[in-house]
Every structure is written in structure tokens, then in C-alpha cells.
Amino acid sequence: MKRFYKSITLIAIVLFVNQLSAQNVVATIKKNKNVLAKHLFHDLNKTKDSLVLRSDKLINALYSTNNDGSDFHRIINKNEFTLALNQLSKGKNVLVAVQSPLRIVFVIEILEKYAIESKSSKSFASRSTKKSKED
């Protein structure tokens, strides 16, 4: 009887651990391992829905160079910056962080498109539905 309970407990633990490890990975990052890039922290946050950039030196800009035409350019001029990954296209995104005179290149691959809306798009959507109800 003890063996039966141990077996059931073991099966439950294995299923629980399997469920934890089965979380969908929707983005991966390939960091720049160059010695000159070590002062720029560039990684995904814990929920893997945003890119976090942090440095002691000023981060001037962040831009992407993609073949599909979905390029963007952000002027930052701060020491810390967070980019929501729903602003990037699905697939491989080559990003360049500018810290004059350095250009630090890294890759973020979006495996699944995020369905997360930003606060500004939510407020715009709520305003547009209010206007349509009034008409």
C-alpha cells in the first residue's frame, strides 16, 4: 500500500514539473558577447514580454534593421530603457543600441506574435468605442 501512494505521489510530481516546464517561450535573445558590449545590460524581463536595456553610460538610440521592412528607430538619451516586444515583428529582429561611438548589435527572435496592447492603444480604443456609441 505504501508503494502505491509513493507511486501516485511520484506521478503527480512528474506531471506538475512537466506542466511548469511546458510554458510557451515566445521570444529569445542572442546577446552580444563582445568585451566592449559588457557595460550594456540587454536582456528580456522575467515574463519575456519586454526588452530591458540598462547602462552606466548614456544609451543614445535603439534601432532595428530587418529585411521585411519593419524597421524602427527610437531616440532614448537615457541610462535605462524598456521596449515592449509586441512592437517587434514575428521572426528575427536585429537590434542596434547606440552608445556613441559604439554600436552594440544583438538579436531578438519573436517565435509567436504578442497579443498585448499598450495602455495608449487601449485608451484610444475605449475613446473610439465611446464616440461610435454616441453617433
C-alpha positions as a LaTeX table, in Angstrom:
\begin{tabular}{lrrr}
\hline
Residue & $x$ (\AA) & $y$ (\AA) & $z$ (\AA) \\
\hline
Met1 & 0.00 & 0.00 & 0.00 \\
Lys2 & 2.87 & 2.39 & 0.80 \\
Arg3 & 4.31 & 1.64 & $-2.61$ \\
Phe4 & 1.03 & 2.63 & $-4.27$ \\
Tyr5 & 0.95 & 6.01 & $-2.50$ \\
Lys6 & 4.60 & 6.65 & $-3.34$ \\
Ser7 & 3.91 & 5.83 & $-7.00$ \\
Ile8 & 0.90 & 8.16 & $-7.12$ \\
Thr9 & 2.91 & 10.94 & $-5.43$ \\
Leu10 & 5.78 & 10.47 & $-7.85$ \\
Ile11 & 3.46 & 10.61 & $-10.86$ \\
Ala12 & 1.80 & 13.78 & $-9.54$ \\
Ile13 & 5.18 & 15.46 & $-9.03$ \\
Val14 & 6.37 & 14.49 & $-12.52$ \\
Leu15 & 3.16 & 15.83 & $-14.10$ \\
Phe16 & 3.42 & 19.08 & $-12.12$ \\
Val17 & 7.06 & 19.64 & $-13.09$ \\
Asn18 & 6.23 & 18.83 & $-16.72$ \\
Gln19 & 3.43 & 21.41 & $-16.66$ \\
Leu20 & 5.82 & 24.06 & $-15.30$ \\
Ser21 & 8.42 & 23.41 & $-17.97$ \\
Ala22 & 5.81 & 23.39 & $-20.75$ \\
Gln23 & 5.30 & 27.17 & $-20.64$ \\
Asn24 & 5.43 & 28.64 & $-24.13$ \\
Val25 & 8.60 & 30.51 & $-24.98$ \\
Val26 & 7.58 & 33.36 & $-27.27$ \\
Ala27 & 10.88 & 35.24 & $-27.56$ \\
Thr28 & 14.58 & 34.52 & $-27.32$ \\
Ile29 & 17.57 & 36.83 & $-27.23$ \\
Lys30 & 21.06 & 36.29 & $-28.60$ \\
Lys31 & 23.23 & 38.68 & $-26.63$ \\
Asn32 & 26.33 & 40.45 & $-27.87$ \\
Lys33 & 29.25 & 38.76 & $-26.11$ \\
Asn34 & 31.87 & 41.28 & $-27.22$ \\
Val35 & 34.03 & 42.65 & $-24.41$ \\
Leu36 & 33.19 & 46.22 & $-25.43$ \\
Ala37 & 29.47 & 45.47 & $-25.03$ \\
Lys38 & 29.72 & 44.21 & $-21.45$ \\
His39 & 28.73 & 47.56 & $-19.92$ \\
Leu40 & 25.30 & 47.42 & $-21.64$ \\
Phe41 & 22.83 & 45.13 & $-19.89$ \\
His42 & 20.47 & 43.84 & $-22.58$ \\
Asp43 & 18.07 & 41.05 & $-21.71$ \\
Leu44 & 14.40 & 40.11 & $-21.60$ \\
Asn45 & 12.43 & 40.73 & $-18.43$ \\
Lys46 & 11.18 & 37.81 & $-16.31$ \\
Thr47 & 7.89 & 37.50 & $-18.22$ \\
Lys48 & 9.80 & 37.71 & $-21.53$ \\
Asp49 & 7.47 & 40.35 & $-22.95$ \\
Ser50 & 9.88 & 43.31 & $-22.85$ \\
Leu51 & 13.47 & 44.10 & $-23.67$ \\
Val52 & 15.37 & 45.84 & $-20.86$ \\
Leu53 & 18.41 & 47.99 & $-21.64$ \\
Arg54 & 20.49 & 49.42 & $-18.79$ \\
Ser55 & 23.94 & 51.01 & $-18.65$ \\
Asp56 & 26.13 & 53.38 & $-16.69$ \\
Lys57 & 26.77 & 55.22 & $-19.96$ \\
Leu58 & 24.08 & 57.07 & $-21.87$ \\
Ile59 & 22.10 & 54.98 & $-24.37$ \\
Asn60 & 21.56 & 57.35 & $-27.29$ \\
Ala61 & 19.24 & 55.32 & $-29.52$ \\
Leu62 & 17.85 & 51.91 & $-30.39$ \\
Tyr63 & 17.01 & 50.84 & $-33.91$ \\
Ser64 & 16.30 & 47.67 & $-35.85$ \\
Thr65 & 17.45 & 46.56 & $-39.27$ \\
Asn66 & 15.13 & 43.92 & $-40.65$ \\
Asn67 & 14.72 & 42.59 & $-44.16$ \\
Asp68 & 10.92 & 42.66 & $-44.01$ \\
Gly69 & 10.73 & 46.45 & $-43.84$ \\
Ser70 & 9.51 & 46.62 & $-40.23$ \\
Asp71 & 12.40 & 48.83 & $-39.11$ \\
Phe72 & 12.07 & 51.29 & $-36.25$ \\
His73 & 14.24 & 53.94 & $-34.63$ \\
Arg74 & 13.89 & 55.29 & $-31.09$ \\
Ile75 & 15.87 & 58.19 & $-29.66$ \\
Ile76 & 16.44 & 57.29 & $-25.98$ \\
Asn77 & 19.15 & 59.51 & $-24.38$ \\
Lys78 & 18.70 & 57.74 & $-21.01$ \\
Asn79 & 20.59 & 55.15 & $-19.00$ \\
Glu80 & 17.63 & 52.75 & $-18.87$ \\
Phe81 & 15.02 & 51.81 & $-21.46$ \\
Thr82 & 12.30 & 49.16 & $-21.79$ \\
Leu83 & 10.83 & 48.12 & $-25.14$ \\
Ala84 & 7.62 & 46.08 & $-25.31$ \\
Leu85 & 8.23 & 43.14 & $-27.64$ \\
Asn86 & 4.77 & 43.50 & $-29.19$ \\
Gln87 & 6.31 & 46.41 & $-31.14$ \\
Leu88 & 8.60 & 43.97 & $-32.98$ \\
Ser89 & 7.60 & 41.76 & $-35.89$ \\
Lys90 & 7.47 & 37.98 & $-35.70$ \\
Gly91 & 10.77 & 36.38 & $-36.68$ \\
Lys92 & 14.34 & 37.54 & $-36.31$ \\
Asn93 & 14.85 & 41.17 & $-35.27$ \\
Val94 & 18.38 & 42.59 & $-35.42$ \\
Leu95 & 18.61 & 45.44 & $-32.90$ \\
Val96 & 21.35 & 48.02 & $-32.55$ \\
Ala97 & 21.86 & 50.00 & $-29.35$ \\
Val98 & 23.82 & 53.21 & $-29.93$ \\
Gln99 & 26.23 & 54.40 & $-27.26$ \\
Ser100 & 28.39 & 56.85 & $-29.14$ \\
Pro101 & 30.75 & 55.88 & $-30.65$ \\
Leu102 & 29.78 & 52.21 & $-30.09$ \\
Arg103 & 27.05 & 50.25 & $-31.88$ \\
Ile104 & 26.04 & 47.14 & $-29.92$ \\
Val105 & 24.25 & 44.58 & $-32.07$ \\
Phe106 & 22.07 & 41.77 & $-30.73$ \\
Val107 & 19.20 & 39.63 & $-31.99$ \\
Ile108 & 15.71 & 39.04 & $-30.61$ \\
Glu109 & 13.69 & 36.29 & $-32.22$ \\
Ile110 & 9.93 & 36.51 & $-31.78$ \\
Leu111 & 8.53 & 32.99 & $-32.05$ \\
Glu112 & 4.88 & 33.96 & $-31.52$ \\
Lys113 & 3.26 & 37.35 & $-32.02$ \\
Tyr114 & 2.24 & 39.00 & $-28.77$ \\
Ala115 & $-1.40$ & 39.90 & $-28.26$ \\
Ile116 & $-0.57$ & 42.51 & $-25.63$ \\
Glu117 & $-1.96$ & 46.01 & $-26.13$ \\
Ser118 & $-0.23$ & 49.08 & $-24.85$ \\
Lys119 & $-2.00$ & 51.44 & $-22.48$ \\
Ser120 & $-2.23$ & 54.16 & $-25.13$ \\
Ser121 & $-3.86$ & 51.83 & $-27.68$ \\
Lys122 & $-6.37$ & 50.66 & $-25.04$ \\
Ser123 & $-7.33$ & 54.21 & $-24.16$ \\
Phe124 & $-7.64$ & 55.06 & $-27.86$ \\
Ala125 & $-9.87$ & 52.03 & $-28.40$ \\
Ser126 & $-12.11$ & 52.96 & $-25.47$ \\
Arg127 & $-12.42$ & 56.55 & $-26.76$ \\
Ser128 & $-13.30$ & 55.38 & $-30.26$ \\
Thr129 & $-16.00$ & 52.98 & $-28.96$ \\
Lys130 & $-17.49$ & 55.78 & $-26.84$ \\
Lys131 & $-17.66$ & 58.04 & $-29.91$ \\
Ser132 & $-19.30$ & 55.32 & $-32.00$ \\
Lys133 & $-21.92$ & 54.72 & $-29.29$ \\
Glu134 & $-22.73$ & 58.43 & $-29.20$ \\
Asp135 & $-23.25$ & 58.57 & $-33.01$ \\
\hline
\end{tabular}
